[in-house]
Every structure is written in C-alpha cells, then in structure tokens.
C-alpha cells in the first residue's frame, strides 16, 4: 500500500483537486495538461505552452489566475515591442519636478506573455532576470516583483511567419513546456454547444488565496526524495549527457527542475515522498524543450526522452 499524506495535509490536496476541477470546466477535456500547469506553479516554475492559435492557451492562463485570486496581466508580444513596454519606464512629471517610475505589466503575479516568440531577442531577454531572480533592474535600480510571480508564455510553432526562436538560455528558465492540442470530439462538442469561455471565467470564484498558494509551494519543498530516487534521477540525467540520445545533456538546473516538478506531482497525488513514477510523469514536460535529439534519430526530443526512460532501469 502506497503511504499517503497525514490528515492535516489532506485539506491542501482536496483544495488542489477543487482547483483542477474548476479549471476543467473552462478548458474541457485537458485535465492532464491542467494538472501539469498546476504542478508547475506549485514547483515555483514558469510555464511555456507551444501550440497553434485558438486551442485555449490564453484561456487556461486566465482561468488559473482567477481561480487563485492572483493579479493577472496579459501582454501581446509583437516584433516592434521594446523592453520598456514590459518592465516600465520613468516619466518626468512637472507637478512633482521629478521622474516617476511607471511599472510595466511584468509587475503582476501572473504574467501571460502571449506569442512570446513574435518579439525580438532584446525584448525576450528582458524577461530573463524577472523569471530567474524575481526582480527587474530598471535605470540601475532593482525592483522586486510581487509574490508569487508566475510567467505563462505561449508561442506559435517556429515554422510560422514572423517568429523568432527562443534562445536556449531562456528556454531553460521555463520549468515545463506543454502542448494542449486539439480537443477530442466529445470535448469539442461541449465547447460548441456550451457557454462562451469568457462568460464561464467571469463566473469563477477563487479556490485558493495567494498566501495559501505560497504555503502549498512550501509543502512541495517538504516532499521527501530518497537516496534511491535520487540515484534514478541522476541515471536519467547521465543518460541525456551520454551522446547516445541528445546533442547536449541536461544542466544541473534542469535536474533540479525535474525533481521539483516530481515533488509537486507527488503532492497532488497525496503522497509525502517522490516515486519513480513521478519522475516519469513529468520528465517529458520538464526536459524535452531543453534537449535536441542527435542527428539521424528520426524522432523529436519528446519521443527520444520516452525511449531513453525505457532504457534506464529503476534502481
């Protein structure tokens, strides 16, 4: 029998289940992706969603922020967007005879960077400090961002016109990369016959507060990872660096990201320890966007990760 969490933690897991249920009323037929999104947030990471337009990427971000009672801002990235459009700028106000800083949309708890790969590299890189350090430096002054701070970025397939590929350094800042995909037939019929998704979001009520979310993030850190589990994770990381599967392997930061996501997955499954199944459940989402399959593999990074998992034995 798999040990479960203590009674005092069951309230948290029930709350997370209600959160998943509520968002599932908006994004129909995508419960697994919704759970991954919540796990990414619980792990304190940022989320990249790559898919074609119109499958619900923006709606998912909005529903999540409303359900958590968080301040939400959406920024549409375009080719002419400047870093100051994101972080803010100081403007001289005659009445005060001084420059006054006007904060940009990055000063939100949930920032939706919509179609991030349509902006130039300079604007993309303006997010790096915010995502890694939870702060931005504007005009030689460092300003803290609100807590919690969560970036959900969407990008269109890189073969579409007007897109810039994200640099590896920025991809590495995203804990997870997901694809929503088209809905199945039953889910699409429910969307066609149902209420407009924006009206559904307007009726949502917060399931958690910002303080409860931060407490849940601390609970993730307390989830236990045993020595055997760490041996298994290190074996997977070593396999990515062997040259057999990928051009370059996972970095230490990527390995930490995989473990944090696995801890969040275990917490949502009402367990106080990480199992190999948790690692396997999050590995593609946390690793594939950081990896490039070796030439001649005949498959993408995600498929290569799955093949590698089958080849690495659980100790």
SEDRENFI-310658 format. One record per residue (C-alpha): residue in three letters; x, y, z. Coordinates in nm, 2 decimals. Each point is the difference from the previous one (the first is absolute). Layout:
! residues N
+------+--------+--------+--------+
! type !     xx !     yy !     zz !
+------+--------+--------+--------+
!  ALA !      X !      Y !      Z !
...
+------+--------+--------+--------+
This chain:
! residues 315
+------+--------+--------+--------+
! type !     xx !     yy !     zz !
+------+--------+--------+--------+
!  UNK !   0.00 !   0.00 !   0.00 !
!  UNK !   0.14 !   0.34 !  -0.10 !
!  UNK !   0.03 !   0.23 !   0.30 !
!  UNK !  -0.21 !   0.31 !  -0.01 !
!  UNK !   0.03 !   0.34 !   0.16 !
!  UNK !  -0.09 !   0.08 !   0.35 !
!  UNK !  -0.36 !   0.11 !   0.08 !
!  UNK !   0.11 !   0.36 !   0.05 !
!  UNK !   0.11 !   0.01 !  -0.37 !
!  UNK !  -0.31 !  -0.15 !  -0.15 !
!  UNK !  -0.16 !   0.35 !   0.00 !
!  UNK !   0.26 !   0.12 !  -0.23 !
!  UNK !  -0.03 !  -0.29 !  -0.24 !
!  UNK !  -0.38 !   0.04 !   0.00 !
!  UNK !   0.05 !   0.37 !  -0.08 !
!  UNK !   0.23 !  -0.08 !  -0.29 !
!  UNK !  -0.26 !  -0.25 !  -0.13 !
!  UNK !  -0.27 !   0.27 !   0.01 !
!  UNK !   0.24 !   0.23 !  -0.18 !
!  UNK !   0.05 !  -0.26 !  -0.28 !
!  UNK !  -0.38 !  -0.07 !  -0.02 !
!  UNK !  -0.08 !   0.37 !  -0.03 !
!  UNK !   0.25 !   0.07 !  -0.28 !
!  UNK !  -0.12 !  -0.32 !  -0.18 !
!  UNK !  -0.35 !   0.16 !  -0.03 !
!  UNK !   0.17 !   0.27 !  -0.22 !
!  UNK !   0.27 !  -0.21 !  -0.18 !
!  UNK !  -0.20 !  -0.31 !  -0.09 !
!  UNK !   0.16 !  -0.34 !  -0.05 !
!  UNK !   0.35 !   0.11 !   0.10 !
!  UNK !   0.02 !  -0.11 !   0.36 !
!  UNK !   0.36 !  -0.14 !  -0.03 !
!  UNK !   0.13 !   0.33 !  -0.14 !
!  UNK !  -0.18 !   0.19 !   0.27 !
!  UNK !   0.16 !  -0.21 !   0.27 !
!  UNK !   0.34 !   0.06 !  -0.16 !
!  UNK !  -0.06 !   0.37 !   0.00 !
!  UNK !  -0.10 !   0.00 !   0.37 !
!  UNK !   0.30 !  -0.22 !   0.08 !
!  UNK !   0.23 !   0.25 !  -0.18 !
!  UNK !  -0.14 !   0.28 !   0.21 !
!  UNK !   0.03 !  -0.20 !   0.33 !
!  UNK !   0.36 !  -0.07 !  -0.09 !
!  UNK !   0.07 !   0.37 !  -0.03 !
!  UNK !   0.08 !  -0.02 !  -0.37 !
!  UNK !  -0.12 !   0.17 !  -0.32 !
!  UNK !  -0.20 !  -0.16 !  -0.28 !
!  UNK !   0.04 !   0.01 !  -0.38 !
!  UNK !  -0.29 !  -0.11 !  -0.21 !
!  UNK !   0.08 !  -0.07 !  -0.36 !
!  UNK !  -0.29 !  -0.06 !  -0.24 !
!  UNK !  -0.20 !   0.14 !  -0.29 !
!  UNK !  -0.23 !   0.30 !   0.06 !
!  UNK !  -0.35 !  -0.06 !   0.14 !
!  UNK !   0.04 !  -0.31 !   0.21 !
!  UNK !  -0.04 !   0.18 !   0.34 !
!  UNK !   0.34 !   0.11 !   0.11 !
!  UNK !  -0.10 !   0.35 !   0.11 !
!  UNK !  -0.33 !  -0.13 !   0.15 !
!  UNK !   0.19 !  -0.25 !   0.21 !
!  UNK !   0.23 !   0.27 !   0.14 !
!  UNK !  -0.29 !   0.23 !   0.08 !
!  UNK !  -0.20 !  -0.28 !   0.17 !
!  UNK !   0.29 !  -0.10 !   0.21 !
!  UNK !   0.07 !   0.36 !   0.12 !
!  UNK !  -0.37 !   0.06 !   0.09 !
!  UNK !  -0.03 !  -0.34 !   0.18 !
!  UNK !   0.30 !   0.10 !   0.21 !
!  UNK !  -0.11 !   0.36 !   0.06 !
!  UNK !   0.32 !   0.13 !  -0.15 !
!  UNK !   0.07 !   0.33 !  -0.18 !
!  UNK !   0.00 !  -0.08 !  -0.37 !
!  UNK !   0.15 !   0.19 !  -0.29 !
!  UNK !   0.02 !  -0.10 !  -0.37 !
!  UNK !   0.26 !   0.14 !  -0.24 !
!  UNK !  -0.02 !  -0.06 !  -0.37 !
!  UNK !   0.36 !  -0.03 !  -0.13 !
!  UNK !   0.06 !   0.15 !  -0.34 !
!  UNK !   0.30 !   0.07 !  -0.21 !
!  UNK !   0.02 !   0.37 !   0.09 !
!  UNK !  -0.04 !  -0.06 !   0.38 !
!  UNK !   0.27 !   0.16 !   0.21 !
!  UNK !   0.13 !  -0.12 !   0.35 !
!  UNK !  -0.15 !   0.32 !   0.15 !
!  UNK !  -0.34 !  -0.11 !  -0.11 !
!  UNK !   0.04 !  -0.30 !   0.23 !
!  UNK !   0.19 !   0.13 !   0.30 !
!  UNK !  -0.11 !   0.36 !   0.01 !
!  UNK !   0.16 !   0.34 !  -0.04 !
!  UNK !   0.06 !   0.32 !   0.20 !
!  UNK !  -0.19 !   0.31 !  -0.12 !
!  UNK !   0.07 !   0.35 !   0.10 !
!  UNK !  -0.30 !   0.15 !   0.19 !
!  UNK !   0.00 !   0.38 !   0.00 !
!  UNK !  -0.22 !   0.02 !   0.31 !
!  UNK !   0.26 !  -0.20 !   0.21 !
!  UNK !   0.30 !   0.14 !  -0.19 !
!  UNK !   0.14 !  -0.35 !   0.00 !
!  UNK !   0.01 !  -0.32 !  -0.21 !
!  UNK !  -0.27 !  -0.25 !   0.12 !
!  UNK !   0.02 !  -0.37 !  -0.08 !
!  UNK !  -0.30 !  -0.15 !  -0.17 !
!  UNK !   0.01 !  -0.37 !   0.05 !
!  UNK !  -0.06 !  -0.22 !  -0.30 !
!  UNK !  -0.21 !  -0.31 !  -0.02 !
!  UNK !   0.28 !  -0.23 !   0.13 !
!  UNK !  -0.10 !   0.13 !   0.35 !
!  UNK !  -0.28 !  -0.25 !   0.02 !
!  UNK !  -0.04 !  -0.34 !   0.18 !
!  UNK !  -0.09 !  -0.18 !  -0.32 !
!  UNK !   0.15 !   0.14 !  -0.33 !
!  UNK !  -0.13 !  -0.15 !  -0.32 !
!  UNK !   0.27 !   0.06 !  -0.27 !
!  UNK !  -0.22 !  -0.07 !  -0.30 !
!  UNK !   0.18 !  -0.11 !  -0.32 !
!  UNK !   0.34 !   0.07 !   0.17 !
!  UNK !   0.19 !  -0.11 !  -0.31 !
!  UNK !  -0.14 !   0.28 !  -0.21 !
!  UNK !   0.21 !   0.26 !   0.19 !
!  UNK !   0.37 !   0.06 !  -0.07 !
!  UNK !   0.28 !  -0.15 !   0.21 !
!  UNK !   0.05 !   0.32 !   0.20 !
!  UNK !  -0.36 !   0.00 !   0.13 !
!  UNK !   0.01 !  -0.37 !   0.06 !
!  UNK !   0.31 !   0.04 !   0.21 !
!  UNK !  -0.17 !   0.27 !   0.22 !
!  UNK !  -0.19 !  -0.29 !   0.16 !
!  UNK !   0.31 !  -0.19 !   0.10 !
!  UNK !   0.08 !   0.19 !   0.32 !
!  UNK !  -0.36 !   0.01 !   0.10 !
!  UNK !  -0.04 !  -0.38 !  -0.05 !
!  UNK !   0.32 !  -0.10 !   0.18 !
!  UNK !   0.04 !   0.26 !   0.27 !
!  UNK !  -0.36 !   0.12 !   0.07 !
!  UNK !   0.11 !   0.35 !  -0.07 !
!  UNK !   0.08 !   0.25 !  -0.28 !
!  UNK !   0.27 !   0.27 !  -0.03 !
!  UNK !  -0.13 !   0.32 !  -0.16 !
!  UNK !   0.23 !   0.30 !  -0.03 !
!  UNK !   0.26 !  -0.15 !   0.24 !
!  UNK !  -0.26 !  -0.06 !   0.27 !
!  UNK !  -0.11 !  -0.35 !   0.10 !
!  UNK !  -0.38 !  -0.04 !   0.06 !
!  UNK !  -0.15 !  -0.32 !   0.16 !
!  UNK !  -0.29 !  -0.17 !  -0.17 !
!  UNK !  -0.31 !  -0.10 !   0.18 !
!  UNK !  -0.03 !  -0.35 !   0.16 !
!  UNK !  -0.09 !  -0.24 !  -0.13 !
!  UNK !   0.13 !   0.08 !  -0.35 !
!  UNK !  -0.09 !  -0.24 !  -0.28 !
!  UNK !   0.07 !   0.05 !  -0.37 !
!  UNK !  -0.22 !  -0.19 !  -0.25 !
!  UNK !   0.14 !   0.05 !  -0.35 !
!  UNK !  -0.16 !  -0.12 !  -0.32 !
!  UNK !   0.18 !  -0.05 !  -0.33 !
!  UNK !  -0.11 !  -0.09 !  -0.34 !
!  UNK !   0.18 !  -0.28 !  -0.20 !
!  UNK !   0.33 !   0.14 !  -0.12 !
!  UNK !  -0.08 !  -0.08 !  -0.36 !
!  UNK !  -0.27 !   0.27 !   0.00 !
!  UNK !   0.08 !   0.35 !  -0.15 !
!  UNK !   0.13 !   0.27 !   0.23 !
!  UNK !   0.14 !  -0.22 !   0.28 !
!  UNK !   0.34 !   0.01 !   0.17 !
!  UNK !   0.13 !  -0.32 !   0.16 !
!  UNK !   0.05 !   0.04 !   0.38 !
!  UNK !   0.37 !  -0.02 !   0.10 !
!  UNK !   0.11 !  -0.31 !   0.20 !
!  UNK !   0.07 !   0.22 !   0.31 !
!  UNK !  -0.37 !   0.11 !   0.00 !
!  UNK !  -0.14 !  -0.34 !  -0.07 !
!  UNK !   0.19 !  -0.12 !   0.31 !
!  UNK !  -0.19 !   0.25 !   0.22 !
!  UNK !  -0.33 !  -0.18 !  -0.08 !
!  UNK !  -0.05 !  -0.29 !   0.24 !
!  UNK !  -0.25 !  -0.16 !  -0.23 !
!  UNK !  -0.11 !   0.01 !  -0.36 !
!  UNK !  -0.34 !  -0.13 !  -0.09 !
!  UNK !  -0.21 !  -0.05 !  -0.31 !
!  UNK !  -0.38 !   0.02 !   0.03 !
!  UNK !  -0.09 !  -0.15 !  -0.33 !
!  UNK !  -0.35 !  -0.02 !  -0.16 !
!  UNK !  -0.29 !  -0.12 !   0.22 !
!  UNK !  -0.15 !  -0.34 !  -0.05 !
!  UNK !  -0.34 !  -0.02 !  -0.18 !
!  UNK !  -0.21 !   0.00 !   0.32 !
!  UNK !   0.19 !   0.29 !   0.16 !
!  UNK !  -0.02 !   0.20 !  -0.32 !
!  UNK !  -0.38 !  -0.06 !  -0.02 !
!  UNK !  -0.03 !   0.13 !   0.36 !
!  UNK !   0.19 !   0.31 !  -0.10 !
!  UNK !  -0.22 !   0.05 !  -0.31 !
!  UNK !  -0.33 !  -0.05 !   0.19 !
!  UNK !   0.10 !   0.17 !   0.33 !
!  UNK !   0.05 !   0.35 !   0.13 !
!  UNK !   0.27 !   0.23 !  -0.12 !
!  UNK !   0.32 !  -0.07 !   0.19 !
!  UNK !   0.04 !   0.37 !   0.10 !
!  UNK !  -0.34 !  -0.01 !   0.17 !
!  UNK !   0.10 !  -0.32 !   0.18 !
!  UNK !   0.31 !   0.17 !   0.13 !
!  UNK !  -0.20 !   0.30 !   0.12 !
!  UNK !  -0.20 !  -0.23 !   0.23 !
!  UNK !   0.31 !  -0.16 !   0.15 !
!  UNK !   0.08 !   0.05 !   0.37 !
!  UNK !   0.35 !  -0.03 !   0.16 !
!  UNK !   0.06 !  -0.35 !   0.14 !
!  UNK !   0.33 !   0.11 !   0.17 !
!  UNK !   0.15 !   0.32 !   0.12 !
!  UNK !   0.35 !   0.12 !  -0.08 !
!  UNK !   0.11 !  -0.09 !   0.35 !
!  UNK !  -0.14 !  -0.35 !  -0.02 !
!  UNK !   0.18 !  -0.04 !  -0.33 !
!  UNK !   0.33 !   0.10 !   0.15 !
!  UNK !  -0.07 !  -0.25 !   0.29 !
!  UNK !  -0.06 !  -0.27 !  -0.26 !
!  UNK !   0.33 !   0.09 !  -0.17 !
!  UNK !   0.18 !  -0.05 !   0.33 !
!  UNK !  -0.18 !  -0.33 !   0.05 !
!  UNK !   0.15 !  -0.11 !  -0.34 !
!  UNK !   0.35 !   0.06 !   0.13 !
!  UNK !  -0.07 !  -0.22 !   0.30 !
!  UNK !  -0.09 !  -0.30 !  -0.21 !
!  UNK !   0.27 !  -0.27 !   0.06 !
!  UNK !   0.23 !  -0.13 !  -0.28 !
!  UNK !   0.19 !  -0.31 !   0.12 !
!  UNK !   0.35 !  -0.10 !  -0.10 !
!  UNK !  -0.12 !  -0.27 !  -0.24 !
!  UNK !  -0.22 !   0.26 !  -0.17 !
!  UNK !   0.29 !   0.24 !  -0.04 !
!  UNK !   0.21 !  -0.28 !  -0.14 !
!  UNK !  -0.27 !  -0.06 !  -0.27 !
!  UNK !  -0.02 !   0.37 !  -0.08 !
!  UNK !   0.37 !   0.02 !  -0.03 !
!  UNK !   0.01 !  -0.30 !  -0.23 !
!  UNK !  -0.25 !   0.17 !  -0.23 !
!  UNK !   0.20 !   0.32 !   0.00 !
!  UNK !   0.31 !  -0.19 !  -0.08 !
!  UNK !  -0.17 !  -0.17 !  -0.29 !
!  UNK !  -0.09 !   0.33 !  -0.15 !
!  UNK !   0.37 !   0.09 !   0.01 !
!  UNK !   0.13 !  -0.32 !  -0.15 !
!  UNK !  -0.03 !   0.11 !  -0.36 !
!  UNK !  -0.21 !  -0.29 !  -0.09 !
!  UNK !  -0.33 !   0.18 !   0.01 !
!  UNK !   0.06 !   0.38 !   0.00 !
!  UNK !   0.25 !   0.25 !  -0.14 !
!  UNK !   0.05 !   0.15 !   0.35 !
!  UNK !  -0.13 !  -0.13 !   0.33 !
!  UNK !  -0.21 !   0.16 !   0.28 !
!  UNK !   0.16 !   0.26 !   0.22 !
!  UNK !   0.01 !  -0.02 !   0.38 !
!  UNK !  -0.27 !   0.27 !   0.01 !
!  UNK !  -0.22 !  -0.22 !  -0.23 !
!  UNK !   0.05 !  -0.30 !   0.23 !
!  UNK !  -0.12 !   0.21 !   0.30 !
!  UNK !  -0.30 !   0.10 !  -0.21 !
!  UNK !  -0.09 !  -0.36 !  -0.07 !
!  UNK !   0.02 !  -0.08 !   0.37 !
!  UNK !  -0.21 !   0.30 !   0.10 !
!  UNK !  -0.27 !  -0.09 !  -0.25 !
!  UNK !   0.00 !  -0.36 !   0.11 !
!  UNK !  -0.04 !   0.11 !   0.37 !
!  UNK !  -0.30 !   0.21 !  -0.11 !
!  UNK !  -0.15 !  -0.30 !  -0.19 !
!  UNK !   0.04 !  -0.21 !   0.31 !
!  UNK !  -0.17 !   0.26 !   0.22 !
!  UNK !  -0.29 !   0.02 !  -0.24 !
!  UNK !  -0.03 !  -0.38 !   0.02 !
!  UNK !  -0.02 !   0.03 !   0.39 !
!  UNK !   0.35 !  -0.15 !   0.06 !
!  UNK !   0.27 !   0.14 !   0.22 !
!  UNK !   0.29 !  -0.16 !  -0.20 !
!  UNK !   0.10 !  -0.01 !  -0.36 !
!  UNK !  -0.02 !  -0.33 !  -0.20 !
!  UNK !   0.16 !  -0.09 !  -0.33 !
!  UNK !  -0.35 !   0.03 !  -0.16 !
!  UNK !   0.00 !   0.37 !   0.10 !
!  UNK !   0.33 !   0.05 !  -0.18 !
!  UNK !  -0.13 !  -0.17 !  -0.31 !
!  UNK !  -0.33 !   0.19 !   0.01 !
!  UNK !   0.17 !   0.34 !  -0.03 !
!  UNK !   0.33 !  -0.08 !  -0.18 !
!  UNK !  -0.12 !   0.08 !  -0.36 !
!  UNK !  -0.16 !   0.33 !   0.11 !
!  UNK !   0.30 !   0.11 !   0.20 !
!  UNK !   0.29 !  -0.13 !  -0.22 !
!  UNK !  -0.10 !  -0.03 !  -0.37 !
!  UNK !   0.00 !   0.38 !  -0.07 !
!  UNK !   0.36 !   0.01 !   0.14 !
!  UNK !   0.13 !  -0.28 !  -0.23 !
!  UNK !   0.07 !  -0.05 !  -0.36 !
!  UNK !   0.00 !  -0.36 !  -0.14 !
!  UNK !   0.32 !  -0.12 !  -0.16 !
!  UNK !   0.01 !   0.03 !  -0.38 !
!  UNK !  -0.16 !  -0.30 !  -0.17 !
!  UNK !  -0.21 !  -0.10 !   0.29 !
!  UNK !  -0.31 !   0.02 !  -0.21 !
!  UNK !  -0.21 !   0.14 !   0.28 !
!  UNK !  -0.04 !   0.31 !   0.21 !
!  UNK !   0.13 !   0.07 !   0.35 !
!  UNK !  -0.32 !  -0.10 !   0.17 !
!  UNK !   0.00 !  -0.34 !  -0.17 !
!  UNK !   0.37 !  -0.04 !   0.07 !
!  UNK !  -0.06 !   0.07 !   0.37 !
!  UNK !  -0.26 !  -0.28 !   0.02 !
!  UNK !   0.23 !  -0.24 !  -0.18 !
!  UNK !   0.28 !   0.09 !   0.25 !
!  UNK !  -0.23 !  -0.06 !   0.30 !
!  UNK !  -0.07 !  -0.35 !  -0.12 !
!  UNK !   0.37 !  -0.07 !  -0.03 !
!  UNK !   0.10 !   0.13 !   0.35 !
!  UNK !  -0.09 !  -0.25 !   0.27 !
!  UNK !  -0.16 !   0.10 !   0.33 !
!  UNK !   0.25 !  -0.08 !   0.28 !
+------+--------+--------+--------+
